[in-house]
Amino acid sequence: MNRLIVLFLFSFLFFGCSEEQNKIPTLVANFKGQQVTGVTVSNEGRVFANFPRWRKGVMYSVLEVDENGSSIPYPSKEWNNWKIGMPMTDSLFIAVQSVVAFDNELYVLDTRNPLFQGVIGAPKIFVFDLTTNELKRTYPLSVGTYHPESYVNDLRVDKKNNKAYFTDSGHAGLIVLDLASGNCKRVLDNHFSTTAEADHLTFGATEWKNTVHSDGIALDLKNDMLYFHSLTGYSLYRIPTNSLINKTNEEIEADVEFVMKTPAPDGMIIDEKGQLYLADLEHDKIMKINLKNHAMSTFVKGNQVKWADTFSIYNKHLYYTNSRINEAGEDVEEIEFSIYKVAL
């Protein structure tokens, strides 16, 4: 009898710890009829969100969200005034896919590819000073670093090397930008590591048919590694940042390392402990991976996870957006999209 009790306790401890207890998220903001993809939180706790121009009727491209869930256009209404058919200028957001707060600056990634109908002009990265909320610098991507069908998707800032890294989900590849000179280069173009592995994802009995290449990106600052993942795919890859910056295309391709198989994710992020967070889109979950031993566990699951799109970390909390991409058709007026946070 005692032996059975010991075996029971051992089994409980072993299997009970293999998957974490489901955390309970807290709602930060809701957006009815406005599909949110990106969220970022500054060092001072300011929350910003962005809304891609995947369809007509997008009211604002970038919003700042206050502690009550209310929001205002950032940096102004004027920057968010563009509508389909209007002339473009360098002081208007056209089709914003990602926002990243870093060192009291806000990086706004404008794909310049509204409605997925092709790039109009060069994709641009607008950098705003969060002290003054004024535009500090604009980085246009140079010809040859993007394709007509490119959809420059997400970015990470590497302060140590003064670089920024981008994924392109429309045409498989990565882009490296020098933040001092503004020069950029394209790498891993149509490489197996940046190319989608599937043409659909499965949600219960429903297939979401799409082919999305390199999308999620995460920077390991302690080990100088960049992790990346296609959206319709199940393979996580990484590469040393030194390789991306200093080596030839052939050497860069040789330095790509397969890490592990994972669920199909969207965005990714690494915390200060070296834990990687990514979504399991097909099963309404957020997963946590220990990058030292590749142990993977469920972090959050359930109805409060509906295509966890983008992540940000602030004050020991993980912020994430529910972009509900598999549920959203042409008309999203009655759908609520949201931002949640959950304690790490």
C-alpha positions as CSV (number, residue, x, y, z in Angstrom):
1,M,0.0,0.0,0.0
2,N,2.8,2.4,0.9
3,R,4.6,1.6,-2.3
4,L,1.4,2.4,-4.3
5,I,1.1,5.8,-2.5
6,V,4.8,6.6,-3.3
7,L,4.2,5.6,-7.0
8,F,1.1,7.8,-7.1
9,L,2.9,10.8,-5.7
10,F,5.8,10.3,-8.0
11,S,3.5,10.1,-11.0
12,F,1.6,13.2,-9.9
13,L,4.8,15.2,-9.4
14,F,6.4,14.1,-12.6
15,F,3.4,14.4,-15.0
16,G,1.9,17.3,-13.1
17,C,5.0,19.4,-13.7
18,S,5.4,18.5,-17.4
19,E,2.7,21.0,-18.2
20,E,2.3,24.2,-16.2
21,Q,-0.9,25.2,-14.5
22,N,-3.0,27.3,-16.9
23,K,-2.4,31.0,-16.0
24,I,-5.4,33.4,-15.9
25,P,-5.0,36.5,-18.2
26,T,-6.3,40.0,-17.5
27,L,-8.0,42.0,-20.2
28,V,-6.1,45.2,-21.1
29,A,-8.3,46.5,-24.0
30,N,-11.0,45.4,-26.5
31,F,-11.3,46.7,-30.1
32,K,-14.7,45.9,-31.8
33,G,-14.4,45.8,-35.5
34,Q,-10.7,46.8,-35.6
35,Q,-8.3,43.9,-36.0
36,V,-5.3,44.4,-33.8
37,T,-2.0,42.5,-34.5
38,G,0.8,44.3,-32.6
39,V,1.3,45.3,-29.0
40,T,4.3,46.8,-27.3
41,V,5.0,48.3,-23.8
42,S,7.6,50.9,-23.2
43,N,10.0,51.0,-20.3
44,E,7.6,53.5,-18.6
45,G,4.6,51.2,-19.1
46,R,3.0,53.0,-22.1
47,V,1.0,50.5,-24.2
48,F,0.9,50.8,-28.0
49,A,-1.1,48.7,-30.5
50,N,-1.3,48.6,-34.2
51,F,-4.0,47.7,-36.8
52,P,-2.9,46.4,-40.2
53,R,-4.7,47.6,-43.3
54,W,-5.9,44.2,-44.5
55,R,-9.3,45.6,-45.5
56,K,-11.1,48.9,-45.9
57,G,-12.5,50.5,-42.8
58,V,-9.4,50.6,-40.6
59,M,-9.9,53.7,-38.4
60,Y,-6.4,54.1,-37.0
61,S,-3.0,52.4,-37.7
62,V,-1.4,53.0,-34.3
63,L,-3.1,53.7,-30.9
64,E,-1.8,54.3,-27.4
65,V,-3.9,52.5,-24.8
66,D,-4.3,53.9,-21.3
67,E,-4.8,51.9,-18.0
68,N,-8.6,52.0,-18.4
69,G,-8.5,50.4,-21.9
70,S,-9.3,53.7,-23.7
71,S,-7.1,54.7,-26.6
72,I,-6.0,57.7,-28.7
73,P,-4.3,57.8,-32.1
74,Y,-0.5,57.9,-31.9
75,P,1.4,60.2,-32.4
76,S,-1.6,62.1,-33.7
77,K,-4.8,61.8,-35.7
78,E,-3.0,63.3,-38.7
79,W,-0.5,60.5,-38.9
80,N,-3.5,58.0,-38.9
81,N,-5.6,59.8,-41.5
82,W,-4.7,57.8,-44.6
83,K,-7.4,56.0,-46.5
84,I,-7.4,53.7,-49.6
85,G,-6.9,55.8,-52.7
86,M,-5.3,58.8,-51.0
87,P,-1.8,60.1,-51.9
88,M,1.0,58.7,-49.8
89,T,3.4,60.9,-47.9
90,D,6.2,60.2,-45.4
91,S,4.1,61.6,-42.6
92,L,1.3,59.1,-42.9
93,F,0.9,55.5,-41.8
94,I,-0.2,53.4,-44.8
95,A,-0.2,49.7,-43.7
96,V,1.3,49.2,-40.2
97,Q,2.1,45.6,-39.2
98,S,4.2,46.0,-36.1
99,V,5.2,48.4,-33.3
100,V,8.1,47.9,-31.0
101,A,9.1,50.1,-28.1
102,F,12.8,50.1,-27.3
103,D,15.0,52.5,-25.3
104,N,12.4,55.2,-25.1
105,E,11.7,55.0,-28.8
106,L,8.8,53.5,-30.8
107,Y,9.6,51.7,-34.0
108,V,6.6,51.6,-36.3
109,L,6.9,49.2,-39.2
110,D,4.9,50.2,-42.2
111,T,4.7,47.5,-44.8
112,R,3.4,49.9,-47.5
113,N,1.5,46.9,-48.7
114,P,-2.2,47.7,-48.1
115,L,-4.8,45.0,-48.8
116,F,-1.9,42.6,-49.7
117,Q,-2.0,44.1,-53.2
118,G,1.8,44.7,-53.4
119,V,4.3,47.2,-52.0
120,I,3.6,50.8,-52.9
121,G,6.9,52.6,-52.6
122,A,9.5,51.3,-50.1
123,P,8.5,49.7,-46.7
124,K,9.4,52.2,-44.0
125,I,10.3,52.1,-40.3
126,F,9.3,55.3,-38.5
127,V,11.1,55.9,-35.2
128,F,9.4,58.2,-32.6
129,D,10.9,59.8,-29.5
130,L,8.7,58.7,-26.7
131,T,9.7,61.7,-24.6
132,T,8.5,64.3,-27.2
133,N,6.3,62.0,-29.3
134,E,8.0,63.5,-32.4
135,L,9.4,61.7,-35.4
136,K,13.1,61.1,-34.8
137,R,14.1,59.2,-38.0
138,T,12.7,57.3,-41.0
139,Y,14.3,54.2,-42.5
140,P,13.1,53.3,-46.0
141,L,14.2,49.8,-47.0
142,S,16.4,50.0,-50.1
143,V,15.6,48.5,-53.5
144,G,16.7,44.9,-53.6
145,T,16.0,44.2,-49.9
146,Y,12.3,43.7,-50.6
147,H,10.1,42.2,-53.3
148,P,6.9,43.5,-54.9
149,E,4.9,40.9,-52.8
150,S,6.9,41.5,-49.6
151,Y,5.1,41.9,-46.4
152,V,7.7,43.0,-43.9
153,N,6.2,41.6,-40.8
154,D,8.1,42.0,-37.5
155,L,11.3,43.3,-36.1
156,R,13.8,43.2,-33.2
157,V,16.3,45.8,-32.2
158,D,19.9,44.8,-31.4
159,K,21.4,47.6,-29.3
160,K,24.7,45.9,-28.9
161,N,25.3,45.8,-32.7
162,N,23.1,48.8,-33.5
163,K,21.1,46.7,-35.9
164,A,17.4,45.8,-36.5
165,Y,16.3,42.5,-37.9
166,F,13.0,41.9,-39.8
167,T,11.1,39.0,-41.2
168,D,9.3,39.0,-44.5
169,S,6.2,36.8,-44.5
170,G,5.1,37.7,-48.0
171,H,8.4,36.6,-49.7
172,A,10.5,34.4,-47.5
173,G,13.6,36.0,-46.1
174,L,15.1,38.2,-43.4
175,I,16.3,41.8,-43.6
176,V,19.2,43.4,-41.6
177,L,19.2,47.2,-41.1
178,D,22.1,49.2,-39.8
179,L,20.6,51.8,-37.5
180,A,23.5,54.2,-37.9
181,S,23.9,54.4,-41.6
182,G,20.4,53.2,-42.7
183,N,22.0,50.6,-45.0
184,C,20.2,47.3,-45.2
185,K,20.6,43.9,-46.8
186,R,18.4,40.9,-47.5
187,V,19.5,37.4,-46.3
188,L,18.1,33.8,-46.4
189,D,16.0,34.8,-49.4
190,N,13.7,31.8,-50.3
191,H,15.9,29.7,-47.9
192,F,14.3,26.6,-46.5
193,S,14.5,28.1,-43.0
194,T,12.4,31.1,-43.9
195,T,10.0,29.4,-46.3
196,A,6.5,28.1,-45.2
197,E,6.2,24.4,-44.7
198,A,2.5,24.2,-45.2
199,D,-0.3,25.9,-47.1
200,H,-2.9,25.8,-44.3
201,L,-3.5,25.5,-40.6
202,T,-6.2,23.4,-39.0
203,F,-8.7,24.7,-36.4
204,G,-10.9,21.8,-35.3
205,A,-12.7,20.7,-38.5
206,T,-11.9,23.9,-40.3
207,E,-8.8,24.6,-42.5
208,W,-7.4,28.1,-42.7
209,K,-5.9,28.1,-46.2
210,N,-2.9,30.4,-46.5
211,T,0.9,30.2,-47.0
212,V,2.8,32.5,-44.7
213,H,6.6,32.5,-44.6
214,S,9.1,33.9,-42.1
215,D,7.0,35.7,-39.5
216,G,7.9,35.2,-35.8
217,I,11.2,36.6,-34.6
218,A,12.9,36.7,-31.2
219,L,16.3,38.0,-30.1
220,D,18.4,36.2,-27.5
221,L,20.6,39.1,-26.2
222,K,22.6,37.0,-23.8
223,N,23.7,34.5,-26.4
224,D,23.6,36.8,-29.5
225,M,21.2,34.5,-31.3
226,L,18.2,35.4,-33.6
227,Y,15.3,32.9,-33.6
228,F,12.8,32.9,-36.4
229,H,9.8,30.8,-37.6
230,S,7.4,30.7,-40.5
231,L,3.8,31.0,-39.6
232,T,2.5,28.1,-41.6
233,G,5.3,25.8,-40.4
234,Y,6.4,23.8,-37.4
235,S,10.2,24.3,-37.4
236,L,12.1,26.8,-35.2
237,Y,15.5,28.0,-36.5
238,R,18.2,30.3,-35.2
239,I,21.4,32.0,-36.4
240,P,24.2,34.0,-34.6
241,T,23.7,37.7,-35.0
242,N,27.4,37.9,-35.8
243,S,26.8,35.8,-38.9
244,L,23.9,37.9,-40.1
245,I,26.0,41.1,-39.8
246,N,29.5,40.1,-41.0
247,K,29.3,37.0,-43.2
248,T,28.5,36.3,-46.8
249,N,25.2,34.9,-48.0
250,E,26.6,31.5,-48.4
251,E,28.2,31.6,-44.9
252,I,24.9,32.8,-43.4
253,E,23.0,30.0,-45.0
254,A,25.5,27.5,-43.6
255,D,25.2,28.9,-40.1
256,V,21.4,28.5,-39.9
257,E,20.6,26.0,-37.1
258,F,17.4,23.9,-36.7
259,V,16.4,24.2,-33.1
260,M,13.3,22.0,-32.6
261,K,9.7,21.2,-33.8
262,T,7.0,23.5,-32.3
263,P,3.4,24.2,-32.9
264,A,2.6,26.7,-35.6
265,P,3.1,30.2,-34.1
266,D,2.8,33.8,-35.1
267,G,5.0,36.2,-33.1
268,M,7.6,35.2,-30.5
269,I,9.5,36.7,-27.6
270,I,12.3,35.7,-25.2
271,D,12.3,36.8,-21.5
272,E,15.3,37.7,-19.4
273,K,15.6,34.1,-18.2
274,G,15.9,32.7,-21.7
275,Q,12.4,31.4,-22.0
276,L,10.8,31.6,-25.5
277,Y,7.1,32.3,-25.7
278,L,5.1,31.5,-28.8
279,A,1.5,30.6,-29.7
280,D,0.1,27.3,-30.6
281,L,-2.4,28.9,-33.0
282,E,-4.2,25.7,-33.9
283,H,-5.1,24.9,-30.2
284,D,-5.7,28.3,-28.6
285,K,-2.5,28.2,-26.5
286,I,0.6,30.1,-25.6
287,M,3.6,27.8,-25.1
288,K,6.8,28.4,-23.2
289,I,10.1,26.8,-24.3
290,N,13.3,26.5,-22.2
291,L,16.0,27.3,-24.8
292,K,18.6,25.4,-22.8
293,N,17.0,22.0,-22.9
294,H,14.1,22.6,-25.3
295,A,11.5,21.6,-22.7
296,M,8.1,22.9,-23.8
297,S,5.0,23.5,-21.7
298,T,1.7,25.2,-21.9
299,F,1.7,28.7,-20.4
300,V,-1.9,29.9,-21.2
301,K,-4.7,28.1,-22.9
302,G,-8.5,28.5,-23.5
303,N,-11.0,31.1,-24.7
304,Q,-8.8,34.0,-23.8
305,V,-6.3,32.9,-26.4
306,K,-7.6,33.4,-29.9
307,W,-4.6,33.6,-32.3
308,A,-2.1,35.1,-30.0
309,D,-0.3,37.3,-32.5
310,T,2.3,39.5,-30.9
311,F,4.0,39.6,-27.5
312,S,5.6,42.2,-25.2
313,I,7.0,41.9,-21.7
314,Y,6.8,44.6,-19.0
315,N,6.9,44.5,-15.2
316,K,6.9,40.7,-15.1
317,H,3.9,40.4,-17.3
318,L,3.5,39.0,-20.8
319,Y,1.2,41.1,-23.0
320,Y,-0.4,39.6,-26.1
321,T,-2.9,40.4,-28.8
322,N,-5.7,38.2,-30.0
323,S,-6.0,38.9,-33.7
324,R,-8.4,36.0,-34.5
325,I,-7.1,35.8,-38.0
326,N,-8.7,32.4,-38.7
327,E,-12.1,33.8,-37.7
328,A,-11.9,37.1,-39.5
329,G,-13.3,37.5,-43.0
330,E,-13.8,40.6,-45.0
331,D,-16.4,42.0,-42.5
332,V,-15.1,42.2,-38.9
333,E,-17.6,44.8,-37.6
334,E,-19.0,42.5,-34.9
335,I,-15.8,40.7,-33.9
336,E,-13.9,41.9,-30.8
337,F,-10.2,41.8,-30.9
338,S,-8.2,42.2,-27.7
339,I,-5.0,42.7,-25.7
340,Y,-4.4,40.6,-22.6
341,K,-1.6,40.4,-20.0
342,V,-0.6,37.5,-17.8
343,A,1.9,37.2,-15.0
344,L,5.2,35.5,-15.9
